[in-house]
């Protein structure tokens, strides 16, 4: 896959469609990769430039040691660097899970780069943050995030990361959503220490249990205030998602100014783009 060099490291990505078309950037979450969008890409209308980056620590995407961090400001910085490196403008930005958090952050601080936003599963706003007050329902589905904040959880994850990754695939959506070949390919793409470092720091920082990297301090301070998002947005959430709640998605409406549409999908789990790709394609078309 092609790569771009940024001030922070290297971002690996896939590109499809028309190089001169309207950019659509599809950002995967945890634990997943660019292949999560295969069915979406196959069904998107012609004339689009479709870019699918790998998050830091996944596959060939990596950052310099001094840039190591899993905080949302770091993920958003990578996305902004990708936009600069590929000269992307007026894009529709689509994010799932971690990708949703990064995409919301980009929309909050650089709305001029986007014509539309599609978020999936992981909502924006104070209720979605581990370090803020949550309901017991929110905390119950987030158990693994708290677990990684403990010494026992971190040690177990670092020893055998695949156990949590496979568990999530089996429980957050129907177990057959990710086929065996794709599972093996994904596990291979998560083989680096940078991946495990990023995962642990993402959840510990989000819970207020680890400091951020000072290199991202200014952007993180802005994001911690949950600035309103003005970019036209569609948000998709499944009511059978076993790691996010529909209630959090409903609460997110107050964090958006202007055009915001919430789509609740009956019987759909966490990996929306894998389960009902047509719904994602429709959301992208709406924001084109």
C-alpha positions as YAML, in Angstrom:
chain: A
units: angstrom
residues:
- id: 1
  name: UNK
  ca: [0.00, 0.00, 0.00]
- id: 2
  name: UNK
  ca: [1.18, 3.58, -0.60]
- id: 3
  name: UNK
  ca: [2.53, 5.69, 2.24]
- id: 4
  name: UNK
  ca: [3.04, 9.37, 2.93]
- id: 5
  name: UNK
  ca: [5.72, 10.81, 5.18]
- id: 6
  name: UNK
  ca: [4.50, 13.42, 7.67]
- id: 7
  name: UNK
  ca: [6.26, 15.52, 10.31]
- id: 8
  name: UNK
  ca: [5.37, 12.79, 12.80]
- id: 9
  name: UNK
  ca: [6.08, 9.59, 10.88]
- id: 10
  name: UNK
  ca: [4.51, 7.54, 8.10]
- id: 11
  name: UNK
  ca: [0.85, 6.98, 7.24]
- id: 12
  name: UNK
  ca: [-0.10, 3.99, 5.13]
- id: 13
  name: UNK
  ca: [-3.31, 4.27, 3.14]
- id: 14
  name: UNK
  ca: [-5.40, 2.78, 0.36]
- id: 15
  name: UNK
  ca: [-6.78, 4.88, -2.47]
- id: 16
  name: UNK
  ca: [-9.57, 4.09, -4.92]
- id: 17
  name: UNK
  ca: [-11.60, 5.93, -7.52]
- id: 18
  name: UNK
  ca: [-10.93, 9.15, -9.41]
- id: 19
  name: UNK
  ca: [-7.76, 11.01, -8.32]
- id: 20
  name: UNK
  ca: [-9.46, 14.27, -9.30]
- id: 21
  name: UNK
  ca: [-12.79, 13.44, -7.66]
- id: 22
  name: UNK
  ca: [-14.36, 14.74, -4.46]
- id: 23
  name: UNK
  ca: [-12.39, 13.26, -1.54]
- id: 24
  name: UNK
  ca: [-14.07, 10.79, 0.77]
- id: 25
  name: UNK
  ca: [-11.81, 9.80, 3.67]
- id: 26
  name: UNK
  ca: [-12.76, 6.62, 5.57]
- id: 27
  name: UNK
  ca: [-11.11, 6.16, 8.97]
- id: 28
  name: UNK
  ca: [-11.31, 2.80, 10.76]
- id: 29
  name: UNK
  ca: [-11.51, 2.23, 14.49]
- id: 30
  name: UNK
  ca: [-10.35, -0.26, 17.12]
- id: 31
  name: UNK
  ca: [-9.69, -3.09, 16.53]
- id: 32
  name: UNK
  ca: [-10.02, -2.85, 12.76]
- id: 33
  name: UNK
  ca: [-8.31, -1.68, 9.59]
- id: 34
  name: UNK
  ca: [-8.95, -0.23, 6.13]
- id: 35
  name: UNK
  ca: [-10.56, -3.48, 4.94]
- id: 36
  name: UNK
  ca: [-13.54, -2.66, 7.15]
- id: 37
  name: UNK
  ca: [-14.68, -0.30, 4.35]
- id: 38
  name: UNK
  ca: [-14.42, -2.76, 1.44]
- id: 39
  name: UNK
  ca: [-18.18, -3.15, 0.93]
- id: 40
  name: UNK
  ca: [-18.72, 0.60, 1.33]
- id: 41
  name: UNK
  ca: [-16.07, 1.46, -1.26]
- id: 42
  name: UNK
  ca: [-17.55, -1.03, -3.73]
- id: 43
  name: UNK
  ca: [-20.96, 0.67, -3.50]
- id: 44
  name: UNK
  ca: [-19.96, 4.36, -3.48]
- id: 45
  name: UNK
  ca: [-20.92, 6.41, -6.54]
- id: 46
  name: UNK
  ca: [-18.37, 6.99, -9.29]
- id: 47
  name: UNK
  ca: [-16.28, 10.13, -9.46]
- id: 48
  name: UNK
  ca: [-14.96, 10.07, -5.89]
- id: 49
  name: UNK
  ca: [-11.42, 9.96, -4.58]
- id: 50
  name: UNK
  ca: [-11.63, 7.44, -1.73]
- id: 51
  name: UNK
  ca: [-8.79, 7.39, 0.80]
- id: 52
  name: UNK
  ca: [-8.54, 4.85, 3.65]
- id: 53
  name: UNK
  ca: [-5.67, 5.48, 6.08]
- id: 54
  name: UNK
  ca: [-4.38, 3.05, 8.69]
- id: 55
  name: UNK
  ca: [-4.25, 4.51, 12.18]
- id: 56
  name: UNK
  ca: [-0.86, 4.86, 13.87]
- id: 57
  name: UNK
  ca: [0.50, 1.50, 14.97]
- id: 58
  name: UNK
  ca: [-1.64, -0.40, 12.45]
- id: 59
  name: UNK
  ca: [0.03, -2.03, 9.45]
- id: 60
  name: UNK
  ca: [2.64, 0.28, 7.98]
- id: 61
  name: UNK
  ca: [1.52, 3.44, 9.83]
- id: 62
  name: UNK
  ca: [4.01, 4.49, 12.47]
- id: 63
  name: UNK
  ca: [5.20, 7.59, 14.28]
- id: 64
  name: UNK
  ca: [8.58, 8.63, 15.65]
- id: 65
  name: UNK
  ca: [9.23, 7.47, 19.24]
- id: 66
  name: UNK
  ca: [8.88, 10.99, 20.64]
- id: 67
  name: UNK
  ca: [5.41, 11.26, 18.99]
- id: 68
  name: UNK
  ca: [4.02, 8.08, 20.57]
- id: 69
  name: UNK
  ca: [0.52, 8.69, 21.92]
- id: 70
  name: UNK
  ca: [-2.98, 7.30, 21.60]
- id: 71
  name: UNK
  ca: [-4.81, 10.46, 22.66]
- id: 72
  name: UNK
  ca: [-7.47, 11.85, 20.34]
- id: 73
  name: UNK
  ca: [-5.40, 14.95, 19.59]
- id: 74
  name: UNK
  ca: [-2.65, 12.71, 18.20]
- id: 75
  name: UNK
  ca: [-5.07, 10.75, 16.00]
- id: 76
  name: UNK
  ca: [-6.60, 13.98, 14.74]
- id: 77
  name: UNK
  ca: [-3.15, 15.41, 14.00]
- id: 78
  name: UNK
  ca: [-2.38, 12.37, 11.85]
- id: 79
  name: UNK
  ca: [-5.58, 12.97, 9.88]
- id: 80
  name: UNK
  ca: [-4.75, 16.63, 9.35]
- id: 81
  name: UNK
  ca: [-1.24, 15.63, 8.23]
- id: 82
  name: UNK
  ca: [-2.78, 13.18, 5.75]
- id: 83
  name: UNK
  ca: [-5.04, 15.93, 4.37]
- id: 84
  name: UNK
  ca: [-1.98, 18.12, 3.88]
- id: 85
  name: UNK
  ca: [0.16, 15.40, 2.33]
- id: 86
  name: UNK
  ca: [-2.52, 14.34, -0.17]
- id: 87
  name: UNK
  ca: [-3.84, 17.88, -0.74]
- id: 88
  name: UNK
  ca: [-7.38, 16.97, 0.30]
- id: 89
  name: UNK
  ca: [-10.00, 19.72, 0.42]
- id: 90
  name: UNK
  ca: [-13.78, 19.92, 0.69]
- id: 91
  name: UNK
  ca: [-13.90, 16.28, 1.76]
- id: 92
  name: UNK
  ca: [-16.53, 14.08, 3.31]
- id: 93
  name: UNK
  ca: [-14.86, 12.58, 6.37]
- id: 94
  name: UNK
  ca: [-16.20, 9.27, 7.69]
- id: 95
  name: UNK
  ca: [-15.03, 7.69, 10.93]
- id: 96
  name: UNK
  ca: [-15.89, 4.58, 12.94]
- id: 97
  name: UNK
  ca: [-15.04, 4.09, 16.63]
- id: 98
  name: UNK
  ca: [-11.55, 5.62, 17.14]
- id: 99
  name: UNK
  ca: [-11.91, 6.97, 13.62]
- id: 100
  name: UNK
  ca: [-15.14, 8.64, 14.68]
- id: 101
  name: UNK
  ca: [-13.38, 10.39, 17.54]
- id: 102
  name: UNK
  ca: [-10.57, 11.55, 15.25]
- id: 103
  name: UNK
  ca: [-13.03, 12.68, 12.58]
- id: 104
  name: UNK
  ca: [-15.13, 14.64, 15.07]
- id: 105
  name: UNK
  ca: [-11.96, 16.31, 16.33]
- id: 106
  name: UNK
  ca: [-10.94, 17.36, 12.82]
- id: 107
  name: UNK
  ca: [-14.43, 18.71, 12.18]
- id: 108
  name: UNK
  ca: [-14.29, 20.69, 15.43]
- id: 109
  name: UNK
  ca: [-10.94, 22.37, 14.78]
- id: 110
  name: UNK
  ca: [-10.68, 22.47, 10.97]
- id: 111
  name: UNK
  ca: [-14.22, 22.69, 9.57]
- id: 112
  name: UNK
  ca: [-12.94, 24.48, 6.46]
- id: 113
  name: UNK
  ca: [-11.40, 21.19, 5.28]
- id: 114
  name: UNK
  ca: [-14.75, 19.41, 5.13]
- id: 115
  name: UNK
  ca: [-18.05, 19.52, 3.30]
- id: 116
  name: UNK
  ca: [-19.60, 16.83, 5.48]
- id: 117
  name: UNK
  ca: [-19.03, 14.43, 8.35]
- id: 118
  name: UNK
  ca: [-20.28, 10.90, 8.98]
- id: 119
  name: UNK
  ca: [-19.70, 9.43, 12.42]
- id: 120
  name: UNK
  ca: [-20.32, 5.79, 13.27]
- id: 121
  name: UNK
  ca: [-20.87, 4.10, 16.65]
- id: 122
  name: UNK
  ca: [-18.72, 6.35, 18.88]
- id: 123
  name: UNK
  ca: [-20.46, 9.62, 19.62]
- id: 124
  name: UNK
  ca: [-19.08, 13.10, 20.25]
- id: 125
  name: UNK
  ca: [-19.59, 15.14, 23.40]
- id: 126
  name: UNK
  ca: [-18.95, 15.07, 27.15]
- id: 127
  name: UNK
  ca: [-20.97, 11.91, 27.78]
- id: 128
  name: UNK
  ca: [-18.66, 9.94, 25.49]
- id: 129
  name: UNK
  ca: [-15.55, 10.75, 27.53]
- id: 130
  name: UNK
  ca: [-14.32, 8.21, 30.11]
- id: 131
  name: UNK
  ca: [-13.05, 10.95, 32.39]
- id: 132
  name: UNK
  ca: [-16.51, 12.54, 32.69]
- id: 133
  name: UNK
  ca: [-19.58, 11.40, 34.58]
- id: 134
  name: UNK
  ca: [-21.29, 8.45, 32.91]
- id: 135
  name: UNK
  ca: [-24.41, 6.41, 33.48]
- id: 136
  name: UNK
  ca: [-24.03, 2.83, 34.66]
- id: 137
  name: UNK
  ca: [-25.14, 1.67, 31.20]
- id: 138
  name: UNK
  ca: [-22.28, 3.61, 29.62]
- id: 139
  name: UNK
  ca: [-19.79, 2.20, 32.12]
- id: 140
  name: UNK
  ca: [-21.04, -1.36, 31.74]
- id: 141
  name: UNK
  ca: [-20.29, -1.56, 28.02]
- id: 142
  name: UNK
  ca: [-16.96, 0.23, 28.58]
- id: 143
  name: UNK
  ca: [-15.56, -2.34, 31.02]
- id: 144
  name: UNK
  ca: [-12.55, -3.13, 28.83]
- id: 145
  name: UNK
  ca: [-11.50, 0.54, 28.83]
- id: 146
  name: UNK
  ca: [-11.40, 0.58, 32.63]
- id: 147
  name: UNK
  ca: [-9.68, -2.84, 32.63]
- id: 148
  name: UNK
  ca: [-6.83, -1.45, 30.50]
- id: 149
  name: UNK
  ca: [-6.38, 1.28, 33.11]
- id: 150
  name: UNK
  ca: [-5.35, -1.35, 35.68]
- id: 151
  name: UNK
  ca: [-1.94, -2.97, 35.96]
- id: 152
  name: UNK
  ca: [-3.55, -6.41, 35.66]
- id: 153
  name: UNK
  ca: [-5.47, -5.48, 32.54]
- id: 154
  name: UNK
  ca: [-2.52, -3.81, 30.84]
- id: 155
  name: UNK
  ca: [-0.24, -6.77, 31.58]
- id: 156
  name: UNK
  ca: [-2.78, -9.27, 30.25]
- id: 157
  name: UNK
  ca: [-3.38, -7.24, 27.09]
- id: 158
  name: UNK
  ca: [0.32, -6.81, 26.39]
- id: 159
  name: UNK
  ca: [0.95, -10.53, 26.93]
- id: 160
  name: UNK
  ca: [-1.81, -11.70, 24.56]
- id: 161
  name: UNK
  ca: [-3.42, -8.77, 22.70]
- id: 162
  name: UNK
  ca: [-5.35, -11.12, 20.42]
- id: 163
  name: UNK
  ca: [-7.60, -12.25, 23.28]
- id: 164
  name: UNK
  ca: [-9.23, -8.83, 23.69]
- id: 165
  name: UNK
  ca: [-9.27, -8.20, 19.93]
- id: 166
  name: UNK
  ca: [-11.02, -11.46, 19.10]
- id: 167
  name: UNK
  ca: [-13.35, -11.07, 22.08]
- id: 168
  name: UNK
  ca: [-14.43, -7.67, 20.77]
- id: 169
  name: UNK
  ca: [-15.16, -9.04, 17.30]
- id: 170
  name: UNK
  ca: [-17.23, -11.85, 18.82]
- id: 171
  name: UNK
  ca: [-19.23, -9.65, 21.20]
- id: 172
  name: UNK
  ca: [-19.62, -6.16, 19.76]
- id: 173
  name: UNK
  ca: [-21.37, -7.41, 16.62]
- id: 174
  name: UNK
  ca: [-22.53, -10.81, 15.43]
- id: 175
  name: UNK
  ca: [-19.46, -13.14, 15.43]
- id: 176
  name: UNK
  ca: [-19.75, -13.80, 11.69]
- id: 177
  name: UNK
  ca: [-19.38, -10.13, 10.71]
- id: 178
  name: UNK
  ca: [-15.58, -10.41, 10.29]
- id: 179
  name: UNK
  ca: [-14.63, -13.55, 8.38]
- id: 180
  name: UNK
  ca: [-11.65, -15.76, 9.39]
- id: 181
  name: UNK
  ca: [-9.34, -14.55, 6.60]
- id: 182
  name: UNK
  ca: [-9.91, -10.91, 7.47]
- id: 183
  name: UNK
  ca: [-9.38, -11.67, 11.16]
- id: 184
  name: UNK
  ca: [-5.98, -13.18, 10.45]
- id: 185
  name: UNK
  ca: [-4.98, -10.26, 8.25]
- id: 186
  name: UNK
  ca: [-6.09, -7.78, 10.92]
- id: 187
  name: UNK
  ca: [-4.23, -9.59, 13.69]
- id: 188
  name: UNK
  ca: [-1.07, -9.49, 11.56]
- id: 189
  name: UNK
  ca: [-1.49, -5.73, 11.14]
- id: 190
  name: UNK
  ca: [-1.63, -5.31, 14.95]
- id: 191
  name: UNK
  ca: [1.66, -7.11, 15.59]
- id: 192
  name: UNK
  ca: [3.81, -4.15, 16.66]
- id: 193
  name: UNK
  ca: [4.56, -2.85, 20.14]
- id: 194
  name: UNK
  ca: [3.48, 0.55, 18.87]
- id: 195
  name: UNK
  ca: [-0.05, -0.80, 18.42]
- id: 196
  name: UNK
  ca: [-0.30, -2.08, 21.98]
- id: 197
  name: UNK
  ca: [1.28, 1.11, 23.35]
- id: 198
  name: UNK
  ca: [-1.24, 3.19, 21.41]
- id: 199
  name: UNK
  ca: [-4.21, 1.15, 22.61]
- id: 200
  name: UNK
  ca: [-3.23, 1.34, 26.27]
- id: 201
  name: UNK
  ca: [-2.51, 5.05, 26.10]
- id: 202
  name: UNK
  ca: [-5.73, 5.81, 24.18]
- id: 203
  name: UNK
  ca: [-7.89, 4.36, 26.93]
- id: 204
  name: UNK
  ca: [-5.78, 5.50, 29.87]
- id: 205
  name: UNK
  ca: [-5.59, 9.05, 28.57]
- id: 206
  name: UNK
  ca: [-9.30, 9.05, 27.83]
- id: 207
  name: UNK
  ca: [-10.02, 8.03, 31.42]
- id: 208
  name: UNK
  ca: [-7.68, 10.65, 32.86]
- id: 209
  name: UNK
  ca: [-5.30, 7.93, 34.06]
- id: 210
  name: UNK
  ca: [-2.32, 8.91, 31.87]
- id: 211
  name: UNK
  ca: [-0.92, 12.28, 30.81]
- id: 212
  name: UNK
  ca: [-0.95, 13.31, 27.19]
- id: 213
  name: UNK
  ca: [2.12, 13.78, 25.05]
- id: 214
  name: UNK
  ca: [3.19, 17.45, 25.43]
- id: 215
  name: UNK
  ca: [3.54, 17.69, 21.64]
- id: 216
  name: UNK
  ca: [-0.25, 17.59, 21.36]
- id: 217
  name: UNK
  ca: [-1.04, 19.67, 24.44]
- id: 218
  name: UNK
  ca: [-2.53, 22.71, 22.70]
- id: 219
  name: UNK
  ca: [-4.84, 20.73, 20.44]
- id: 220
  name: UNK
  ca: [-5.84, 18.42, 23.29]
- id: 221
  name: UNK
  ca: [-6.76, 21.40, 25.47]
- id: 222
  name: UNK
  ca: [-9.05, 22.65, 22.71]
- id: 223
  name: UNK
  ca: [-10.67, 19.25, 22.26]
- id: 224
  name: UNK
  ca: [-11.13, 18.76, 26.01]
- id: 225
  name: UNK
  ca: [-13.53, 21.71, 25.96]
- id: 226
  name: UNK
  ca: [-15.76, 19.81, 23.49]
- id: 227
  name: UNK
  ca: [-16.11, 22.69, 20.98]
- id: 228
  name: UNK
  ca: [-19.32, 22.66, 18.97]
- id: 229
  name: UNK
  ca: [-19.18, 21.12, 15.50]
- id: 230
  name: UNK
  ca: [-20.60, 23.17, 12.65]
- id: 231
  name: UNK
  ca: [-19.96, 20.72, 9.79]
- id: 232
  name: UNK
  ca: [-23.12, 19.04, 8.42]
- id: 233
  name: UNK
  ca: [-23.15, 15.65, 10.12]
- id: 234
  name: UNK
  ca: [-24.87, 12.28, 9.95]
- id: 235
  name: UNK
  ca: [-24.31, 9.88, 12.83]
- id: 236
  name: UNK
  ca: [-25.05, 6.15, 12.61]
- id: 237
  name: UNK
  ca: [-25.47, 3.87, 15.62]
- id: 238
  name: UNK
  ca: [-26.78, 0.33, 15.95]
- id: 239
  name: UNK
  ca: [-29.14, -0.51, 18.78]
- id: 240
  name: UNK
  ca: [-27.42, -3.90, 19.17]
- id: 241
  name: UNK
  ca: [-23.97, -2.33, 19.64]
- id: 242
  name: UNK
  ca: [-22.36, -3.99, 22.65]
- id: 243
  name: UNK
  ca: [-19.72, -1.34, 23.35]
- id: 244
  name: UNK
  ca: [-21.56, 1.94, 22.70]
- id: 245
  name: UNK
  ca: [-25.00, 3.16, 23.76]
- id: 246
  name: UNK
  ca: [-27.75, 4.76, 21.69]
- id: 247
  name: UNK
  ca: [-28.44, 7.12, 24.58]
- id: 248
  name: UNK
  ca: [-24.95, 8.62, 24.25]
- id: 249
  name: UNK
  ca: [-25.57, 9.19, 20.54]
- id: 250
  name: UNK
  ca: [-28.84, 10.96, 21.31]
- id: 251
  name: UNK
  ca: [-27.12, 13.19, 23.87]
- id: 252
  name: UNK
  ca: [-24.52, 14.17, 21.27]
- id: 253
  name: UNK
  ca: [-27.04, 16.34, 19.41]
- id: 254
  name: UNK
  ca: [-26.38, 19.25, 21.78]
- id: 255
  name: UNK
  ca: [-22.72, 19.34, 20.65]
- id: 256
  name: UNK
  ca: [-23.63, 20.17, 17.05]
- id: 257
  name: UNK
  ca: [-24.71, 23.51, 15.62]
- id: 258
  name: UNK
  ca: [-26.88, 23.26, 12.55]
- id: 259
  name: UNK
  ca: [-27.41, 20.23, 10.36]
- id: 260
  name: UNK
  ca: [-27.21, 17.01, 12.37]
- id: 261
  name: UNK
  ca: [-29.04, 13.77, 11.69]
- id: 262
  name: UNK
  ca: [-29.03, 10.70, 13.93]
- id: 263
  name: UNK
  ca: [-29.73, 7.33, 12.31]
- id: 264
  name: UNK
  ca: [-30.57, 4.52, 14.73]
- id: 265
  name: UNK
  ca: [-30.25, 1.09, 13.12]
- id: 266
  name: UNK
  ca: [-32.37, -1.72, 14.51]
- id: 267
  name: UNK
  ca: [-30.58, -4.99, 15.14]
- id: 268
  name: UNK
  ca: [-27.17, -3.64, 14.05]
- id: 269
  name: UNK
  ca: [-24.05, -4.04, 16.17]
- id: 270
  name: UNK
  ca: [-20.83, -2.09, 16.47]
- id: 271
  name: UNK
  ca: [-19.25, -2.70, 13.06]
- id: 272
  name: UNK
  ca: [-21.95, -0.84, 11.14]
- id: 273
  name: UNK
  ca: [-19.95, -0.49, 7.92]
- id: 274
  name: UNK
  ca: [-19.44, -4.26, 7.78]
- id: 275
  name: UNK
  ca: [-23.04, -5.14, 8.68]
- id: 276
  name: UNK
  ca: [-25.06, -2.60, 6.69]
- id: 277
  name: UNK
  ca: [-22.67, -0.87, 4.25]
- id: 278
  name: UNK
  ca: [-25.61, 0.52, 2.27]
- id: 279
  name: UNK
  ca: [-26.52, 2.71, 5.26]
- id: 280
  name: UNK
  ca: [-23.01, 4.18, 5.29]
- id: 281
  name: UNK
  ca: [-23.09, 4.75, 1.54]
- id: 282
  name: UNK
  ca: [-26.42, 6.58, 1.92]
- id: 283
  name: UNK
  ca: [-24.98, 8.77, 4.68]
- id: 284
  name: UNK
  ca: [-21.96, 9.65, 2.53]
- id: 285
  name: UNK
  ca: [-24.21, 10.46, -0.43]
- id: 286
  name: UNK
  ca: [-26.28, 12.72, 1.81]
- id: 287
  name: UNK
  ca: [-23.17, 14.71, 2.75]
- id: 288
  name: UNK
  ca: [-21.85, 14.90, -0.81]
...
